[in-house]
Amino acid sequence: MITFVLLLMGTEPTNAVSVRTSVNRISGMQVEASQKLLNYGATIVNQIIEQELGKVSIPEIKGTKDGFDYDVSNCHVKSVSIQSPAASFSVTSGLMIKLTDVSVEVECDWSYELEIIGFPFGSGSLDATAAGGSHVNVNLIPAITTDNKLALTIHDPDIELDDFEIDIHGSWFSWLYDLLVDIFSNDIKNDIIHTATNALTTTVDSIINKALENMNLVFDLPIPTPFNIAEMDFSLTSAQVSNDALTAQCAASVNDTRHPTTNPYPGSAVTITPTPAVVRDGSMLTLTLSSWPFNNALWIFSEANLLEYLVNGTMIPPPIYLNTSFFNIIIPGLAKAFPGAQLQVLLNVQKGFKDRASITTATTLEVKQLPLLFNFTVFNGVQFVPAFTVGCPLDAGADITLDNHVPASETVLLNVTELTCSNISTLWSGYGPVDFSDLGDVVNGVLYLLKPKLNKLIAHGFALPSIDGVTFLNSTISSGNNMLRIGTDITWKPSILDV
């Protein structure tokens, strides 16, 4: 995930710097990056700069002074240490990375000889150390790209090495010492600063931004055919930096891939409130989903005529039988018209409903009053024909958990635990009145059969976006105020650190 600053979405804090906002997009998910994540990001930057400074190439330096030719060669960085990596959020400056207590040790060989005859006059080695106020400071400003992903831009880089302390080994003149000090204060110092600048640019542009660019924010929901018509779109809609967090919002919308739209669900947007700081700061990342994506998904599948299920007589165990003999008490007119005939029942949810799903404080998803129809058909000797239709408001419940067996992504699991239907009513009958006194047992039997079928369909869960190489740990899940909140820490090792 961002590689330390990632996905993110949220309401805009007062006076916070905002970046480009996607127009006319409803946001169903919020991600907040805390100080804990930013500190971790600073250590990643720190490691990369330390590593790259250790590879710095310092060219040989030759010249002439006071009749002597001098040569400083075989210079290399012996060690690099950045003891105090730190970072902070700023409304005006974005993400401020401050790497202080920088120590760089350099070793070189030196020699000089008479300019005219080339007679060797002295040689030796030297050690040079820069410390003190040496530092690497930079501000990173988040932005939303044209393809609705997050990117960071470098502002106000400040890299400084204090004047080197030099220890020369071998015989030398005072002018040689002054010369070497001057070389280190200029040429070699500039080479090291140039390498640190390149390492910083590589870290942000070639590693972090590249990882964010390659991040898949739109992917198909892992549901078997014929239900595999939907995709989840986590495109960013806005992002802000306050003085204690980076917050961003994303669409988290479910689209029918056959005809995707900007806002596929006509329901009202749900405001996602900021996570209390005491909760947010306990994790590196906090992801908050509102009920909007869940309602969006139900609506999409309903509009696609996929919230339906056909049940025949071979699927229901005794003592219930789908035939007119068993239904003689329930609808005598049907049994009289088709004695001993087979029945089928097609369950389907009527279109047009909105906002039936909510998230409870017990970390469950509740669906209330879903308009469910039971369409009974009878076999007339040639084909199944309509017999009668009853309806009832369906209440459903599902536990929401995290799949802890998939450390490379946060995967939300749903397990349906409740399907109940009451207040059955007749919507249509072609064969006289329907007696509901015994029909409730049939309805309950069909719903009991449906529950494991639903759980099998959604068994793979629903993964949230992630970045290659990121591992999630210490993840927690909670709920409240019709929101689902996931807190997590991460580890991340960019490929450059594998070299």
C-alpha positions as CSV (number, residue, x, y, z in Angstrom):
1,M,0.0,0.0,0.0
2,I,2.0,2.9,-0.3
3,T,4.7,1.6,0.2
4,F,4.1,3.7,3.0
5,V,1.6,6.2,2.0
6,L,-0.8,4.5,0.0
7,L,-4.4,4.2,-0.9
8,L,-6.1,6.6,1.4
9,M,-9.4,8.4,1.5
10,G,-11.4,10.5,3.8
11,T,-13.3,13.6,4.8
12,E,-11.2,16.8,4.4
13,P,-9.9,18.2,7.7
14,T,-10.1,21.9,8.2
15,N,-7.2,23.8,6.6
16,A,-5.8,20.6,5.1
17,V,-4.0,20.7,1.8
18,S,-6.1,18.9,-0.8
19,V,-5.1,17.4,-4.1
20,R,-7.1,17.0,-7.3
21,T,-10.6,15.5,-6.7
22,S,-12.3,13.2,-9.1
23,V,-15.5,14.9,-10.1
24,N,-18.9,13.3,-9.5
25,R,-17.6,10.2,-7.8
26,I,-19.2,8.9,-4.6
27,S,-16.7,7.5,-2.1
28,G,-17.4,4.3,-0.3
29,M,-14.1,3.7,1.4
30,Q,-11.6,5.8,3.4
31,V,-7.9,5.0,4.1
32,E,-5.9,6.9,6.7
33,A,-2.1,6.7,7.0
34,S,-0.9,7.4,10.5
35,Q,2.3,8.8,12.0
36,K,3.3,5.1,12.6
37,L,3.2,4.4,8.8
38,L,5.1,7.6,8.0
39,N,7.9,6.8,10.4
40,Y,8.1,3.3,8.8
41,G,8.3,5.0,5.4
42,A,11.2,7.2,6.6
43,T,13.2,4.1,7.6
44,I,12.7,2.7,4.1
45,V,14.0,5.9,2.5
46,N,16.8,5.8,5.1
47,Q,17.8,2.2,4.1
48,I,17.8,3.0,0.4
49,I,19.9,6.1,0.8
50,E,22.4,4.3,3.0
51,Q,22.7,1.5,0.5
52,E,23.1,3.8,-2.5
53,L,25.7,6.0,-0.8
54,G,27.7,2.9,-0.1
55,K,27.9,2.4,-3.9
56,V,28.9,6.0,-4.7
57,S,31.6,6.2,-7.5
58,I,34.2,8.9,-6.8
59,P,36.4,9.6,-9.8
60,E,40.2,10.0,-9.5
61,I,41.3,13.6,-9.0
62,K,44.6,14.8,-10.4
63,G,46.2,18.2,-10.6
64,T,49.4,20.3,-10.1
65,K,50.3,22.6,-7.3
66,D,53.7,24.3,-6.3
67,G,55.6,22.2,-8.8
68,F,54.1,18.9,-7.7
69,D,51.7,16.6,-9.5
70,Y,49.1,15.2,-7.1
71,D,46.8,12.3,-7.4
72,V,43.8,11.3,-5.2
73,S,42.5,7.9,-6.2
74,N,40.7,4.7,-5.0
75,C,38.2,6.8,-3.1
76,H,35.2,4.9,-1.8
77,V,32.6,5.2,0.9
78,K,33.7,3.0,3.8
79,S,30.5,3.3,5.8
80,V,27.2,5.2,6.0
81,S,25.0,5.7,9.0
82,I,21.8,7.7,9.4
83,Q,20.9,7.4,13.1
84,S,17.8,9.5,13.3
85,P,15.2,9.0,10.5
86,A,12.1,10.9,11.2
87,A,9.0,12.2,9.4
88,S,5.9,14.3,10.1
89,F,2.7,15.5,8.4
90,S,2.2,19.1,7.6
91,V,-0.8,20.9,6.2
92,T,1.4,23.2,4.2
93,S,4.4,21.0,3.3
94,G,2.8,17.5,2.9
95,L,5.0,14.6,4.2
96,M,8.2,15.9,5.6
97,I,11.1,13.4,5.7
98,K,14.0,14.4,7.9
99,L,17.1,12.1,8.1
100,T,19.6,13.5,10.6
101,D,22.7,12.4,12.4
102,V,24.2,11.4,9.1
103,S,27.7,10.0,9.2
104,V,29.7,9.2,6.0
105,E,33.2,7.8,6.1
106,V,35.4,7.9,3.0
107,E,38.8,6.3,2.3
108,C,41.3,7.4,-0.4
109,D,44.9,6.8,-1.5
110,W,47.0,9.9,-2.3
111,S,50.4,10.5,-3.9
112,Y,52.5,13.4,-5.3
113,E,55.7,13.7,-7.3
114,L,57.9,16.4,-8.8
115,E,56.2,17.8,-11.8
116,I,59.3,18.1,-14.0
117,I,61.0,14.8,-13.5
118,G,58.1,12.7,-12.1
119,F,60.2,11.8,-9.0
120,P,57.9,10.3,-6.3
121,F,57.9,12.5,-3.3
122,G,55.2,11.0,-1.0
123,S,52.2,8.8,-0.8
124,G,49.8,7.4,1.7
125,S,46.1,7.1,2.5
126,L,43.5,9.1,4.3
127,D,40.2,8.8,6.1
128,A,37.5,11.4,6.0
129,T,34.3,11.7,8.0
130,A,31.3,13.9,7.6
131,A,28.9,14.1,10.6
132,G,27.6,16.8,12.8
133,G,24.8,18.6,11.1
134,S,24.8,16.4,8.0
135,H,21.2,15.7,7.0
136,V,18.8,14.7,4.2
137,N,15.5,16.6,4.3
138,V,12.7,16.5,1.7
139,N,9.0,17.2,1.5
140,L,6.7,14.8,-0.4
141,I,3.4,16.2,-1.8
142,P,0.7,13.6,-2.6
143,A,-1.3,14.0,-5.8
144,I,-4.0,12.1,-7.6
145,T,-2.9,11.2,-11.1
146,T,-5.1,11.3,-14.2
147,D,-5.9,7.6,-13.8
148,N,-7.0,8.2,-10.3
149,K,-4.1,6.7,-8.4
150,L,-1.8,8.2,-5.8
151,A,1.6,9.7,-6.6
152,L,4.2,11.7,-4.6
153,T,6.2,14.7,-5.9
154,I,9.5,15.9,-4.4
155,H,9.6,19.4,-3.0
156,D,12.4,21.4,-1.3
157,P,15.1,18.7,-1.1
158,D,17.9,19.8,1.3
159,I,20.9,17.5,1.5
160,E,24.0,18.7,3.4
161,L,27.3,17.2,4.5
162,D,29.2,19.0,7.2
163,D,32.9,19.8,6.3
164,F,34.9,16.6,6.4
165,E,37.4,15.9,9.2
166,I,40.4,14.4,7.5
167,D,43.1,12.1,8.9
168,I,46.1,11.8,6.6
169,H,48.5,8.8,6.8
170,G,52.0,9.2,5.4
171,S,54.4,12.1,4.8
172,W,52.9,15.3,3.5
173,F,53.3,19.1,3.2
174,S,50.8,21.5,4.8
175,W,49.6,22.6,1.3
176,L,48.6,18.9,0.6
177,Y,46.4,18.9,3.7
178,D,44.7,22.2,2.6
179,L,44.4,20.8,-0.9
180,L,42.7,17.6,0.3
181,V,40.4,19.5,2.5
182,D,39.4,21.6,-0.5
183,I,38.8,18.5,-2.6
184,F,36.6,17.0,0.0
185,S,34.7,20.2,0.6
186,N,33.9,20.5,-3.1
187,D,34.4,17.6,-5.6
188,I,34.0,14.6,-3.3
189,K,31.3,16.2,-1.2
190,N,29.3,17.1,-4.3
191,D,29.7,13.6,-5.7
192,I,28.2,12.2,-2.5
193,I,25.4,14.7,-2.4
194,H,24.6,14.0,-6.1
195,T,24.3,10.3,-5.3
196,A,22.1,11.0,-2.3
197,T,19.9,13.2,-4.5
198,N,19.6,10.5,-7.1
199,A,18.8,7.9,-4.5
200,L,16.0,10.1,-3.2
201,T,14.6,10.6,-6.7
202,T,14.9,6.8,-7.4
203,T,13.1,6.0,-4.1
204,V,10.2,8.3,-4.8
205,D,9.8,8.1,-8.6
206,S,11.1,4.7,-9.6
207,I,10.1,2.7,-6.5
208,I,7.2,4.3,-4.6
209,N,5.4,6.0,-7.5
210,K,6.0,3.0,-9.8
211,A,4.5,0.6,-7.2
212,L,1.5,2.9,-6.9
213,E,1.2,3.2,-10.6
214,N,1.2,-0.6,-11.0
215,M,-1.4,-1.0,-8.3
216,N,-4.6,-2.6,-9.6
217,L,-7.5,-0.5,-8.3
218,V,-10.2,-2.1,-10.5
219,F,-10.6,-5.9,-10.4
220,D,-13.2,-8.5,-11.0
221,L,-15.1,-9.9,-8.0
222,P,-14.2,-13.6,-7.6
223,I,-17.6,-15.1,-8.0
224,P,-18.3,-18.1,-10.2
225,T,-20.4,-17.9,-13.4
226,P,-23.1,-16.8,-14.0
227,F,-22.5,-14.2,-11.3
228,N,-19.1,-13.1,-12.6
229,I,-20.3,-9.9,-14.1
230,A,-19.1,-7.4,-11.5
231,E,-15.9,-5.5,-10.8
232,M,-14.8,-3.5,-7.8
233,D,-13.5,0.0,-8.5
234,F,-11.2,1.5,-5.8
235,S,-10.2,4.5,-7.9
236,L,-9.1,7.5,-5.7
237,T,-11.5,10.4,-5.5
238,S,-9.6,12.8,-3.2
239,A,-6.7,13.0,-0.8
240,Q,-5.7,15.5,1.9
241,V,-2.8,16.0,4.4
242,S,-3.5,17.3,7.8
243,N,-1.0,17.8,10.7
244,D,-1.4,14.2,11.9
245,A,-2.4,12.0,9.0
246,L,-2.7,11.5,5.3
247,T,-6.3,10.7,4.4
248,A,-7.8,9.8,1.0
249,Q,-11.1,8.5,-0.3
250,C,-11.8,6.0,-3.1
251,A,-15.0,5.0,-5.0
252,A,-15.2,1.4,-3.7
253,S,-18.1,1.0,-6.2
254,V,-19.3,-2.2,-7.8
255,N,-19.9,-2.1,-11.5
256,D,-21.6,-4.4,-14.0
257,T,-18.6,-4.9,-16.4
258,R,-21.0,-5.2,-19.4
259,H,-22.0,-1.5,-19.0
260,P,-20.0,0.2,-16.3
261,T,-20.9,3.7,-15.2
262,T,-19.4,6.4,-13.0
263,N,-21.8,6.0,-10.1
264,P,-23.5,2.6,-10.7
265,Y,-25.7,2.7,-7.6
266,P,-28.5,5.4,-7.3
267,G,-28.5,5.3,-3.5
268,S,-27.4,8.2,-1.4
269,A,-23.8,8.7,-0.5
270,V,-22.8,7.8,3.1
271,T,-20.5,10.2,4.9
272,I,-17.4,8.4,6.3
273,T,-16.3,10.1,9.5
274,P,-12.6,10.4,10.4
275,T,-11.2,7.6,12.7
276,P,-10.6,8.9,16.3
277,A,-6.9,9.6,16.5
278,V,-6.4,7.2,19.5
279,V,-7.7,4.4,17.3
280,R,-6.1,5.5,14.0
281,D,-2.6,6.0,15.5
282,G,-2.5,2.4,16.8
283,S,-2.1,1.1,13.3
284,M,-0.1,2.1,10.2
285,L,-3.2,2.1,8.0
286,T,-6.9,2.3,8.8
287,L,-9.4,1.3,6.1
288,T,-13.0,2.3,6.6
289,L,-15.8,1.0,4.4
290,S,-19.3,2.4,4.6
291,S,-22.5,0.4,3.8
292,W,-22.6,2.0,0.4
293,P,-20.4,-0.6,-1.4
294,F,-22.5,-3.4,0.0
295,N,-25.8,-1.8,-1.1
296,N,-24.2,-1.1,-4.4
297,A,-23.3,-4.8,-4.9
298,L,-26.8,-6.0,-4.0
299,W,-28.4,-3.5,-6.4
300,I,-26.0,-4.4,-9.3
301,F,-26.8,-8.1,-9.0
302,S,-30.5,-7.4,-8.7
303,E,-30.5,-5.2,-11.8
304,A,-28.7,-7.9,-13.7
305,N,-31.4,-10.4,-12.7
306,L,-28.9,-12.5,-10.8
307,L,-30.5,-12.4,-7.4
308,E,-32.5,-15.5,-8.2
309,Y,-32.2,-19.2,-7.5
310,L,-34.2,-22.1,-9.0
311,V,-35.1,-25.0,-6.6
312,N,-36.6,-28.3,-7.9
313,G,-37.9,-31.4,-6.1
314,T,-34.6,-33.2,-6.0
315,M,-33.0,-30.5,-4.0
316,I,-35.2,-30.4,-0.9
317,P,-35.0,-33.3,1.6
318,P,-38.1,-34.9,3.2
319,P,-40.4,-34.2,4.8
320,I,-41.0,-31.4,2.3
321,Y,-41.9,-32.4,-1.3
322,L,-42.2,-30.2,-4.2
323,N,-45.3,-31.7,-5.8
324,T,-49.0,-30.9,-5.9
325,S,-49.9,-33.8,-3.5
326,F,-47.8,-32.2,-0.7
327,F,-49.2,-28.8,-1.6
328,N,-52.9,-30.0,-1.5
329,I,-53.5,-28.3,1.8
330,I,-51.6,-25.1,0.8
331,I,-53.4,-24.6,-2.6
332,P,-56.1,-27.2,-3.2
333,G,-57.0,-25.7,-6.6
334,L,-53.6,-26.5,-8.0
335,A,-53.6,-30.0,-6.7
336,K,-57.0,-30.6,-8.3
337,A,-55.9,-29.1,-11.7
338,F,-52.6,-31.1,-11.7
339,P,-52.8,-34.1,-9.4
340,G,-49.4,-35.5,-8.4
341,A,-47.5,-33.0,-10.6
342,Q,-44.0,-31.8,-9.9
343,L,-43.4,-28.2,-8.8
344,Q,-40.4,-25.9,-9.0
345,V,-39.9,-22.6,-7.3
346,L,-37.8,-19.7,-8.6
347,L,-36.6,-17.3,-5.9
348,N,-35.8,-13.8,-7.0
349,V,-35.5,-10.3,-5.6
350,Q,-37.5,-7.6,-7.1
351,K,-35.7,-4.7,-8.7
352,G,-35.8,-1.1,-7.5
353,F,-34.9,-1.5,-3.8
354,K,-32.2,0.8,-2.2
355,D,-30.3,1.0,1.0
356,R,-31.3,-2.3,2.6
357,A,-27.8,-3.3,3.9
358,S,-26.2,-1.9,7.0
359,I,-23.2,-2.8,9.2
360,T,-23.9,-3.5,12.9
361,T,-21.8,-2.9,15.9
362,A,-21.3,-6.7,16.2
363,T,-19.2,-6.7,12.9
364,T,-22.0,-8.2,10.9
365,L,-23.8,-7.2,7.7
366,E,-27.5,-7.0,8.0
367,V,-29.9,-6.9,5.1
368,K,-33.5,-5.9,6.0
369,Q,-36.7,-6.1,4.1
370,L,-35.3,-7.4,0.8
371,P,-38.3,-7.9,-1.5
372,L,-38.1,-11.7,-2.1
373,L,-40.5,-13.6,-4.4
374,F,-41.2,-17.3,-4.5
375,N,-42.5,-18.0,-8.0
376,F,-44.0,-21.5,-8.1
377,T,-44.4,-23.3,-11.4
378,V,-46.1,-26.7,-12.1
379,F,-45.3,-29.3,-14.7
380,N,-48.3,-29.7,-17.1
381,G,-47.0,-32.8,-18.8
382,V,-45.0,-30.8,-21.3
383,Q,-43.4,-28.0,-19.5
384,F,-43.4,-26.0,-16.3
385,V,-46.0,-23.2,-16.3
386,P,-46.7,-20.4,-13.7
387,A,-48.9,-21.6,-10.8
388,F,-48.7,-18.9,-8.1
389,T,-46.4,-16.3,-6.6
390,V,-45.9,-15.4,-2.9
391,G,-43.6,-12.8,-1.5
392,C,-42.1,-11.8,1.8
393,P,-39.5,-9.3,3.2
394,L,-36.2,-11.2,3.5
395,D,-33.9,-10.5,6.5
396,A,-30.3,-11.7,6.1
397,G,-27.2,-11.6,8.3
398,A,-23.6,-12.3,7.6
399,D,-20.5,-12.3,9.9
400,I,-17.7,-10.1,8.6
401,T,-14.1,-11.3,9.3
402,L,-10.6,-11.0,7.8
403,D,-8.8,-13.8,6.1
404,N,-5.6,-14.1,8.1
405,H,-4.2,-16.7,5.8
406,V,-3.5,-14.2,3.0
407,P,-0.8,-11.8,4.3
408,A,-0.3,-10.2,0.9
409,S,-3.7,-8.5,0.9
410,E,-6.5,-7.6,3.3
411,T,-9.4,-10.0,2.3
412,V,-12.8,-9.4,3.7
413,L,-14.8,-12.7,4.3
414,L,-18.6,-12.9,4.6
415,N,-20.4,-15.9,6.1
416,V,-24.2,-15.9,5.8
417,T,-25.6,-17.0,9.2
418,E,-29.3,-15.9,8.8
419,L,-32.0,-16.0,6.2
420,T,-35.5,-15.4,7.5
421,C,-38.8,-14.5,5.8
422,S,-42.0,-13.5,7.6
423,N,-45.4,-12.0,6.7
424,I,-45.8,-14.1,3.6
425,S,-48.4,-12.7,1.2
426,T,-49.9,-13.8,-2.1
427,L,-48.9,-11.7,-5.1
428,W,-50.7,-13.8,-7.7
429,S,-52.4,-17.2,-8.0
430,G,-53.8,-18.9,-11.0
431,Y,-55.5,-21.7,-9.0
432,G,-57.3,-20.2,-6.1
433,P,-56.4,-19.1,-2.6
434,V,-53.1,-20.0,-0.9
435,D,-53.1,-21.1,2.7
436,F,-50.0,-19.7,4.5
437,S,-50.3,-21.8,7.6
438,D,-48.1,-24.6,6.2
439,L,-46.3,-22.6,3.5
440,G,-43.9,-21.1,6.1
441,D,-42.3,-24.5,6.5
442,V,-41.7,-24.7,2.8
443,V,-40.2,-21.2,2.7
444,N,-37.9,-21.9,5.6
445,G,-36.8,-25.2,4.0
446,V,-35.9,-23.4,0.8
447,L,-34.0,-20.7,2.6
448,Y,-32.1,-23.3,4.7
449,L,-31.1,-24.9,1.4
450,L,-30.0,-21.5,0.0
451,K,-27.7,-20.5,2.8
452,P,-24.8,-22.9,2.0
453,K,-25.2,-22.1,-1.7
454,L,-24.6,-18.4,-1.0
455,N,-21.6,-19.1,1.3
456,K,-20.0,-21.2,-1.4
457,L,-20.4,-18.4,-4.0
458,I,-18.7,-15.9,-1.7
459,A,-16.2,-18.2,-0.1
460,H,-13.1,-16.5,-1.7
461,G,-13.9,-13.2,0.0
462,F,-13.2,-9.8,-1.4
463,A,-9.6,-8.5,-1.5
464,L,-8.8,-4.9,-1.0
465,P,-6.1,-3.2,-3.1
466,S,-2.4,-3.8,-2.2
467,I,1.1,-3.4,-3.5
468,D,3.4,-6.2,-4.6
469,G,5.8,-7.0,-1.8
470,V,3.6,-5.7,1.0
471,T,2.8,-8.0,3.9
472,F,0.0,-7.2,6.4
473,L,0.3,-8.0,10.0
474,N,-1.4,-7.2,13.3
475,S,-4.7,-6.7,11.5
476,T,-7.9,-6.0,13.4
477,I,-11.5,-5.5,12.3
478,S,-14.3,-3.6,14.1
479,S,-17.5,-1.8,13.3
480,G,-19.6,1.1,14.4
481,N,-21.8,3.9,13.1
482,N,-22.7,1.8,10.0
483,M,-19.0,1.5,9.1
484,L,-16.5,-1.4,8.9
485,R,-13.0,-0.5,10.1
486,I,-9.8,-2.4,9.4
487,G,-6.6,-1.5,11.2
488,T,-3.3,-3.0,10.0
489,D,0.5,-2.7,10.0
490,I,2.6,-3.6,7.1
491,T,6.1,-4.6,6.1
492,W,7.6,-3.8,2.7
493,K,10.9,-4.5,1.1
494,P,11.4,-2.8,-2.2
495,S,13.3,-4.8,-4.8
496,I,16.1,-2.3,-4.8
497,L,17.0,-3.5,-1.3
498,D,17.4,-7.0,-2.5
499,V,20.4,-6.1,-4.6
